[in-house]
Amino acid sequence: MKNPIIYSLSTVGILKHYNQDYLIHPQRTDFTGSNGVGKSIIADLIQLIFINDRHLFQFGTEGYKKEVRQIHKLAYKCRDAYAFLTIEIEDGKFICLGVCIPNTTNRPLRPFLITADPNNTKDFKDRAFTIDKIPSSANFIKESGQICLVEELSKNSEIIMVFILNLLVLMTRKRSIMRISSTGIFSLLI
């Protein structure tokens, strides 16, 4: 399998998924279940990680009970909810790309990157972490069981979280460049 590949999807405080770490099979992963259990939310979260602009984002399906679906309602009984993808960028080397979802429309969605080193001048392969250091949903939860606020996470020494404000450049093994703007629009340049 060629890298980069999605290794896992993690949710923290997300409606119907709560705090989970879903391992993604490199060839095929199926999400099955009855209507209203949250299958479509998985696809919506992946889209939201890459298109983290409220004006550009569109839910993949209608709500189960035909209520109007809203991004801020994905945060379930918490101030800040999180969804992040762990991506294997080279064999045994991982980074996480995610989004902080506030429970109100008054605060913006906050895309973030988790690496082993915050130095943006280094290549991603030099900032990546090994499989035994992959962050999980548990890293976002305090000992008291409460979900960390976004401000608390940026101070957590176990997780190096860099919030994407301007332009992030991801280098893959083939030296392709993926650019993700602050509006969440991304393009692949080869």
BELZI-V612545 format. One record per pair of residues at least 12 apart in sequence whose ideal C-beta (glycine too) atoms are under 10 Angstrom apart, sorted by the first residue. I is the first residue (numbers start at 0). J is the second residue. Records with the same first field share a line. If there is no record, write none. Layout:
BEGIN
I = J + J
END
This chain:
BEGIN
0 = 25 + 26 + 87 + 90
1 = 25 + 171 + 172 + 173
2 = 25 + 86 + 87 + 88 + 89 + 90 + 91 + 92 + 93 + 124 + 171 + 172 + 173
3 = 84 + 86 + 87 + 88 + 89 + 92 + 93 + 94 + 123 + 169 + 171 + 172 + 173 + 175 + 177
4 = 23 + 25 + 26 + 86 + 87 + 88
5 = 21 + 22 + 23 + 24 + 25 + 28 + 45 + 84 + 85 + 86 + 87 + 96
6 = 22 + 23 + 25 + 84 + 85 + 86 + 87 + 88 + 93 + 94 + 95 + 130 + 133
7 = 19 + 20 + 21 + 22 + 23 + 83 + 84 + 85 + 86 + 87 + 93 + 95 + 133 + 134 + 135 + 136
8 = 20 + 21 + 22 + 23 + 28 + 41 + 44 + 45 + 48 + 82 + 83 + 84 + 85 + 97
9 = 21 + 22 + 44 + 81 + 82 + 83 + 84 + 85 + 95 + 97 + 133 + 134 + 135 + 136 + 137 + 138 + 139
10 = 37 + 40 + 41 + 44 + 73 + 75 + 80 + 81 + 82 + 83 + 97 + 100 + 136 + 139
11 = 74 + 75 + 77 + 79 + 80 + 81 + 82 + 83 + 97 + 99 + 100 + 135 + 136 + 137 + 138 + 139 + 140 + 146 + 147 + 152
12 = 73 + 74 + 75 + 76 + 77 + 78 + 79 + 80 + 81 + 82 + 100 + 102 + 136 + 139 + 140 + 145 + 146 + 147
13 = 37 + 40 + 41 + 43 + 44 + 73 + 74 + 75 + 77 + 80 + 81 + 82 + 100 + 136
14 = 37 + 40 + 68 + 72 + 73 + 74 + 75 + 76 + 80 + 100
15 = 32 + 35 + 36 + 37 + 38 + 39 + 40 + 41 + 63 + 73 + 75
16 = 36 + 37 + 40 + 41 + 44 + 73 + 75 + 80 + 82 + 136
17 = 37 + 75 + 76 + 77 + 80 + 136 + 146
18 = 80 + 81 + 135 + 136 + 137 + 139 + 140 + 144 + 146
19 = 37 + 41 + 135 + 136
20 = 83 + 85 + 133 + 134 + 135 + 136 + 137
21 = 41 + 136
22 = 85
23 = 84 + 85 + 86
25 = 87
28 = 41
30 = 42
33 = 63
34 = 63 + 64
35 = 62 + 63 + 64
36 = 63
37 = 63
38 = 59 + 60
39 = 58 + 59 + 60 + 61 + 62 + 63 + 68
40 = 58 + 59 + 60 + 68 + 73 + 82
41 = 59 + 82
42 = 58 + 59 + 60
43 = 56 + 57 + 58 + 59 + 60 + 68 + 70 + 73 + 82
44 = 73 + 80 + 81 + 82 + 83 + 84 + 97 + 98 + 100
45 = 59 + 82 + 84
46 = 58 + 59 + 183
47 = 70 + 73 + 82 + 97 + 98 + 100 + 108 + 110 + 183
48 = 82 + 83 + 84 + 95 + 96 + 97 + 98 + 108 + 110 + 111 + 183
49 = 84 + 96 + 98 + 110 + 177 + 179 + 183 + 184 + 185
50 = 98 + 108 + 110 + 179 + 182 + 183 + 184 + 185
51 = 70 + 97 + 98 + 99 + 100 + 107 + 108 + 109 + 110 + 111 + 163 + 179 + 181 + 182 + 183 + 184
52 = 107 + 108 + 110 + 180 + 181 + 182 + 183 + 184
53 = 69 + 70 + 71 + 104 + 107 + 108 + 183
54 = 182 + 183
55 = 182 + 183 + 184
56 = 70 + 108 + 183
58 = 70 + 73
69 = 104
70 = 98 + 100 + 101 + 102 + 104 + 108
71 = 100 + 101 + 102 + 103 + 104 + 105 + 106 + 108
72 = 100 + 102
73 = 98 + 100 + 101 + 102
74 = 99 + 100 + 101 + 102 + 103 + 146
75 = 100 + 102 + 146
76 = 102 + 146
77 = 100 + 101 + 102 + 145 + 146 + 147 + 148
78 = 101 + 102 + 103 + 106 + 145 + 146 + 147 + 148 + 149
79 = 99 + 100 + 101 + 102 + 106 + 109 + 139 + 146 + 147 + 148 + 149 + 150 + 151 + 152
80 = 98 + 99 + 100 + 101 + 102 + 139 + 146
81 = 97 + 98 + 99 + 100 + 109 + 111 + 136 + 138 + 139 + 146 + 147 + 149 + 152 + 160
82 = 96 + 97 + 98 + 99 + 100 + 136
83 = 95 + 96 + 97 + 98 + 99 + 110 + 111 + 112 + 113 + 134 + 135 + 136 + 139 + 160
84 = 96 + 97 + 98
85 = 97 + 113 + 128 + 130 + 133 + 134 + 135
86 = 123 + 127 + 169 + 171
87 = 127 + 130 + 133
88 = 122 + 123 + 124 + 126 + 127 + 169 + 170 + 171 + 172
89 = 123 + 124 + 127 + 171 + 172
90 = 172
91 = 127 + 128 + 129 + 130 + 131
92 = 115 + 123 + 124 + 125 + 126 + 127 + 128 + 129 + 130 + 172
93 = 113 + 114 + 115 + 123 + 127 + 128 + 129 + 130 + 132 + 133 + 134
94 = 112 + 113 + 114 + 115 + 123 + 124 + 126 + 127 + 128 + 133 + 169
95 = 111 + 112 + 113 + 114 + 127 + 128 + 133 + 134 + 135 + 138 + 158 + 160
96 = 110 + 111 + 112 + 113 + 114 + 163 + 167 + 169 + 177 + 179
97 = 109 + 110 + 111 + 112 + 113 + 134 + 139 + 160 + 163
98 = 110 + 111 + 163 + 183
99 = 111 + 139 + 148 + 149 + 152 + 160 + 162
100 = 149
101 = 149
106 = 149
107 = 181
108 = 183
109 = 149 + 153 + 160 + 162 + 163 + 164
110 = 161 + 162 + 163 + 164 + 167 + 179 + 181 + 183
111 = 149 + 152 + 153 + 158 + 160 + 161 + 162 + 163
112 = 126 + 159 + 160 + 161 + 162 + 163 + 167 + 169 + 179
113 = 126 + 128 + 133 + 134 + 138 + 152 + 158 + 159 + 160 + 161
114 = 126 + 127 + 128 + 158 + 159 + 160 + 161
115 = 127 + 128 + 129 + 132 + 158 + 159
116 = 128 + 159 + 161
117 = 159 + 160 + 161
118 = 159 + 161
119 = 161 + 167 + 168
122 = 169 + 170 + 174
123 = 167 + 168 + 169 + 170 + 171 + 172
124 = 170 + 171 + 172
126 = 159 + 161
128 = 159
132 = 157
134 = 155 + 157 + 158 + 159 + 160
138 = 152 + 155 + 157 + 158 + 160
139 = 151 + 152 + 155 + 158 + 160
149 = 162
163 = 179 + 180 + 181 + 183
164 = 181
165 = 179 + 180 + 181
166 = 178 + 179 + 180 + 181
167 = 179 + 180 + 181 + 185
168 = 188
169 = 185 + 187
171 = 187 + 189
173 = 189
174 = 189
175 = 187 + 188 + 189
176 = 188 + 189
END
